[in-house]
Amino acid sequence: MKTPHTAVTLKDIAEKSGVSITTASRILNKRESGIPIREETRQRVLSAAAELGYRPNLLARGLRGSHSSLIGVIARDISDPFHIKVLRGVNEATAQRGYRLFLGHVDYRPDEAAAFGSMFEQWHADGIIVIGDIEGDEAAIAALMAQHRYVVGATDRVGRRQFPGVYVDNVVGVRLALDHLWGLGHRRIICVSYPQIEDGALRAAVYRQYMGERGLGDQARVWLTSQELEASYRLGREILAGFEAAERPTAILAASDAIAIGLLQAAFQAGVKVPEQVSMVGFDNLDITPFTIPPLTTVSQSGLEMGRIAANLLFDMIEREQHSAEVEDVILRPTLIVRQSTAGPPGRGT
């Protein structure tokens, strides 16, 4: 039960009245759309609001047309090292442009994203940055768009969504990594990816296409894991122990640096030398990758720059009063950082 000092949110009203947060927001904020709302539904929402003691943020409404200089940041996973880099970039740009930010961690839960969107509306945030896409989050995104005019996404995308985003060209990144391995002479290349987020699936698909283009489609193999270090370590032990010496892959493309680091530890524990027996390439260029043993070759997608660009894109939208449909996505070109985890396949040399 809400205490007298706890603000009632749109999520509370939506749950009590049995409607979506988007519908509750439309009714309470008197926003019309092309989809009519039945009078019975309208009354049910208004009754729930009255019963719970909902008080709309009148200050926020009064500020529409001016700015509060506050933005909300909704992070899918604050423990993700790459997301931390993006957040650092957002924070730098926020300070430079004279804004302040509130951070909400949703831990892959779309309902929490909607709840934070409602909370940030109560705090009259000027706009929202969403770091990391969330599987099955379309309803949450619709709720955010109903509550906030200015929303920008950062990282983990594969294409245009309901609001503009800043993300890397995954196709170019994977091909850079594979061109590097292919140029070294590798043909027995496998891919280790993650299924939870669309960019992981895309990176695996590009790998399959690349191998197929070179007549090795029947040898393409994708292993799936999560981005948890322990999970990728366990899978790495399975991969490196499950092949006869003649069939063992000579190179592994990891769809993220977190996966690659788990695989490096698995190779160490299995007595498999990197890169003498197997080469490894990651994706992200985390701060730790120059200090792994050996230092990791990886695809850089410039997390700091991505965060800065996303924040400045949002601030420009706010200050110019641009609608999402008027703003194009920013797709960054990745670069390959070659370190000591890659070399020619066994028997060929470098």
N, C-alpha and C positions, 0 to 999 in steps of 0.2 A: 504494500500500500504506500502511496506517495505521502510523504510528510509535508507539513505546511511550508518547509523550506526547500522542497524538491520540485523543480520545474516539471510540469506536465508537457510531454512532447507529442508531436504528431504520431509517432509510433504507438504511444499509449492509446491514443484515441482510435487509431486504425485497428488495433487489436481488439479493443472493447466493442467497436461497432461492426467488426467483421469485414472491413474493406481494406484496400491497399493504402499505403502511405500517400501515393500519388492522388488517389481519389479524396482522401481526407484533406490533403493540402488544397486541392481545387475547391472543395466546398468551403473550407474555413477562410480561405483567402479570396473567395469569390472570383475564381479564375475560370473563364469559359473555354471550351474546346469543341472540336467537332463531334465528340462523343457525348450524348446527353446523359444526364444523371437523373435517375428516378427520384421523385419527391420523397418517397419512402426512405430511400437511402440517405438523402440529404437530411431528413429529420432525425434519422438514427445517429448520424455523425454529430449533428448539433446537440442532441440530447446527451451523447457520450461526453462531449466537450464540456457541457454545463455540469454534468454529474462529477466529472473529474476536476473541475475548477480550472479549466484551461484558460490561460490569459495570453492572447496573441501578443507578439512583440511589437508594441506600438512604436517604439523607438526605431526599430528596423524599418517599419513602413514609412516613418517620417523621414528616414534617411535616404530612401530610394530617390535617385537623382543626385545624391551626394555620396561620399565615401566614408566608411568607418575605418579604413586602413587595416582591416583584419582579413586574413584569408584562412580557410580551413584546408588542412592537408589530410587526406584519407589514404593511409598506407596499407597495402594488402598484407605485408609481412615485414615488420620492422627488424626482424632478425636476419633478413636476407642481406648479405654484405653489399650486393649491388644496389639494392634499394636505399641502403644507408648512404652510398655515394650520391645517388640522385637527390636524396633529402638534403645533403650538405650543399649541393648546388642550388636547390630551391631556397635554402636558408640564406646563402650568400646574396642571391639576387633580391630576396625579400628585404634584407637589411639595406642594400644599396638603393632600393626604390622607396624606402621609407614606410614599409608595411611591417606588420607583425603576423605571426602564424600560430594557429592552434593545430595540434597533431592528434589524429585519431587512428588507432591501430585496430584493424578489423580481423586479422588472422584468418583470411580466406573466407569469412562469413558475410555473404551479401546482406543479410538482415542488419548486421552491425554497420555496414556502409550506409544503409538507409537511415539508421538511427543517428549516426553522426551527422548526416546531411540535415536532419531535422534539428539537431542540437546547434549546428552552425547557423541555421536560419534564426534560431532563438537569439544567438549572439550577434546577429546582423552582420555576418561575414560578407565581404564584398564579392568573394568568389571561392571556388574550390579547385584544388589540384588532387587528382587521383593517381597515386603511384602504384602501378601494377594492376593489370586486369584480373578479374576474379571470375572463375568458371561459374556459369549459371547466374550471372549478375544483372541480367537485362531488366528485371523488375526494380532492382536497386538503382540502376542507372536512370530508369524512367522517373523514379522518385526524386533523385538528385536534380534532374532537369526540370521537374515541376517546382522544386523549391528554390533553385538558383539559376540565374540567367547566365552566369559566367562560370564555365567548368572546362578544365583542361586535363588531359591524361598524360602520363609520362611512363614510358617503357612497357615492354611485354605485349605490344600490339603487332598485328600483322596487316592491318588496313584501317580504313576510315570507319569510325563509329558515330554515335549520335552527337559527339562533341569533339573538337580538335584534339590531336595528340602529338607527342614528340617521341619518336622511337627510331630504332636502327633499321636499316635495310638488311633483313635477315638473309635474304637470298644471296646478296653480295658477300656478306660475312662468311656464310658456309662455303661458298665457292672459293673465296680467298684461302680458307683453311685447307680445302681439298686440293686446290691447285698447288699449294705448298707441298703437301704430302705426295701428290702425284709426281711433281717435279723431282722429288728426292728418290723416286723409284718405287714407291709403295703401291701395291695393287690389292693386297689383302687388308683392306681398311674396313673397320666396323664403326658403328655410331652408337653412342650411349646417350639417350635423351630422357625427357620427363614428359608425362602425358597430361599433367594437370593444367597447363597453360598453353594457349594456342601457338605461341612462338616456338615452344619445344617441339610440337607436332610439325610445324612448318620446317624447322631445321632438319628434322629427320626425313621429311618428304624431299627436301632439296638434295640431301645426301643420296637417297634412292635414285632420284632423277639423274644426278651426276654420274653415279656408277652405271646406270642403264645406258647413258649416252656413250659410254666407253666400252660397251659390250660386256659389262660385268654385273648386270642387273640381277642375275640369278645367284650371285655371290654376295649381294648386299645384305647386310644383317643389322637390324636395329634392336638394341637392348633397352628396356625401359626401367627407370628407377625414379625415386624422388630426388630432390636437391639436398636432402639431409646427408651429411658426411658419412654417417654410419651406414646408411642404406647403400650409397654408392661404393663404399668400401666392401661391404658384403657381396655386392654384385661383382665387383672387380675380382674378388677371390674366386668367385664362380667362373668368370670368364677366363681368367688366366690359368686356372687349374683344369678347366673342362675341355681343353684342346690337346690333341697330340702335337708334338713339337713341329711337325711338318705343316699342320693346319692352323696353328696359332696365328692370330692376326699380327701383322707387323706394325700396324698403326691404329690408333683409336681417336676418333673425333668425339669429344665430349661436348654436349650442347650447353654446358655452363662450366665455369671455373670450379664451382662447388663440387660438381660431379668429378671433374678432373682431379681435384685434390684427393678425394676419396679413392680414386683409381690409383693415384701415385702411391698412396699408403698401402694399398692392396698389392701392388707390384713389389714394393719393398719387402712386405711380409712374405710374399711368395718366392722371393729370390729372383725375380725377373728384373733385369737391368733396363732402365730408361735412360737414354734412347737406344742403347746397344741392341736390345732384343725387341723392344716395342717403343714406338714413338707415340707421343700424346700431344693433342692440341685442345685447348679449352676455348671458352667464349665468355667474355666480359671484361677481362683485364682488371681483376680485383687488385687492391693495394698489396695483398700478400703474394701475388704470383711471381714477382721477381725474387722472392725469398724461399720458395719451395725448393725441394731437392729432387731433381735439378730444377732450375728456374723454368717456369712453364711458358711454352709458346702458346699464344692466345689471340683471339680476335677482340680488339678493343672497341667498345661502343660508347666510350667517353661519358660515364655516368654523371660526373660533375657538370659537364657542359650541357648534358641533357636536362638536368635539373634547372640550371640557369635559364636555358631557353624556354622551358615549360613555364617557369615563373614569370619571365618577361612577356611571354605570349599572353598569359592571363592578365597581367597588369595592363598591357596595351588594350586588350579587349574591354576591360573595365573603364579605362580612361577615355577610350574612343567610343564607348557604348556600342561595340560590335556584337552582333548576334553570332552564335556558333556557326551557322550556315555560311557566314561571310568569311570565315577564317579557315585557311588551308592547314592540313597536317604538315609537320616538319619532319622529314625523313632523313636521318643522318647517315652518312656513308661511313662504314666501319673501316678499320685498318688492321693489318696483321702485325703483331709484335712477335718476332722470331727470337726465341731464347734457346736454352740448351736441352729441352725435352724432345726435340725432333732431330733426326739424322736419317741417313739412308738405311734401307732394310738390311737385316743380317746377311753377310756375305757380299754385299755390294759396296759398303763403305759410305762415306759422306759424299 
